């Protein structure tokens, strides 16, 4: 299918000339007389490239670029400025804002076609590694953000089989990889100065973890350990950076994810400050239950230790034991050899809320 070019230009004659040149070269075209209409057309048609004048009524070219970058569905569309201005400051402003190229009036038809072909080719090259992907999941132990992906990392990862309760990395280690759970379960946790662990998240099959340290450019900000025999993919952080830097959709999803992660952390802090030990134990049980009931495999009993429940709830293991005993006496749960079976999930939900 021929590529579609959106031309935004307030000068009617100039706009028609550009459209004619592009159509003669077998491109599909859409045109708009100002930036406001142009952005609306971009949202509606998702063109392969935008050619926009800078000095226009309603919304100028800089505004068009900002608007497109703020709309996730079209944020990755390359934008080329066309203008009569040739001062160095205009070049600098355009590039600083993220323009993909710059054409100075007067230009020839050949100039337009060269720039369009070059930008489209670069855009296709950047998209190529991502065209066979679906279902990439990022998880913080509670929230999930989905990004279209399929087998994206299959040729760029080392797969390791790791036994239950083995460390994958320790807090403070150098950060070299993004990690992917192929099978099994992984927990991430932080350790305070007294040696107590606080659980950050639980990751199931299909989840990625360890990326926050990569984004921050720091050593590992937490530790990770398998909760059962697991198979883990190790993806070099350099390759992960290629994904972030060359795919705007993924980058924007990560921004959304990090925002959700901050909100989730604030909520956890509020619960630690104000919820009773009984309420926090109930919430920890329901959190773990939810993790183990995801996917095709269903668990009648959840393999979890009181230490893990303690790490999630932020209370002592002794307090966890007391509340588990109370829940068992109330007929809410059964416990056998470090496993918990939830008998009455509705009542636990009421305690949590």
SULHUNOR-V875488 format. One record per backbone hydrogen bond with DSSP energy under -0.5 kcal/mol. NH is the residue of the N-H (numbers start at 1). CO is the residue of the C=O. Records with the same first field share a line. If there is no record, write none. Layout:
# SULHUNOR-V875488
NH->CO, CO
This chain:
# SULHUNOR-V875488
5->28
6->49
7->5, 30
8->6, 51
9->7, 32
12->10
15->11
16->12
17->13
18->14
19->15
20->16
21->17
22->18
23->19
24->20
25->21
26->23
27->22
28->3
30->5
32->7
35->57, 59
38->34
39->35
40->36
41->37
42->38
43->39
44->40
45->41
46->42
48->4
49->4
50->78
51->6
52->50, 80
53->8
54->82
56->54
59->57
61->54
64->60
65->61
66->62
67->63
68->64
69->65
70->66
71->68
72->70
74->71
75->71
77->74
78->48
80->50
81->101
82->52
83->103
90->87
91->87
92->88
93->89
94->90
95->91
96->92
97->93
98->94, 95
99->94
100->79
101->79
103->81
105->83, 103
112->108
113->109
114->110
115->111
116->112
117->113
118->114
119->115
120->116
121->117
122->118
123->119
124->120
125->121
126->122
127->123
128->124
130->127
131->128
133->130
134->149
136->147
137->206
138->145
139->208
140->143
142->143
145->138
147->136
150->133
154->151
156->153
158->234
160->232
162->160, 230
165->226
166->163
168->169, 224
169->224
172->220
173->170
176->174
178->235
179->209
180->233
181->207
182->180, 231
183->231
186->203
187->225
188->201
189->223
190->198
192->196
195->192
198->190
199->311
200->188
201->188
203->186
206->181
207->204
208->137
209->179
214->210
215->211
216->212
217->213
218->213
220->173
223->189
224->169
225->187
226->166
227->185
228->185
230->162
231->183
232->160
233->180
234->158
235->178, 233
236->156
237->176
239->236
240->236
241->237
242->238
243->239
244->240
245->241
246->242
247->243
251->247
252->248
253->249
254->250
255->251
256->252
257->253
258->254
259->255
260->256
261->257
262->258
263->259
264->260
265->261
266->262
267->263
268->264
269->265
270->266
271->267
272->268
273->269
274->270
275->271
280->276
281->277
282->278
283->279
284->280
285->281
286->282
287->283
288->284
289->285
290->286
291->287
292->288
293->289
294->291
302->340
303->301
304->302, 338
309->305
310->306
311->307
312->308
313->309
314->310
315->310
320->316
321->317
322->318
323->319
324->320
325->321
326->322
327->323
328->324
329->325
330->326
331->328
332->327
333->327
334->341
336->339
339->336
340->302
341->334
342->340
343->332, 341
344->332
348->344
349->345
350->346
351->347
352->348
353->349
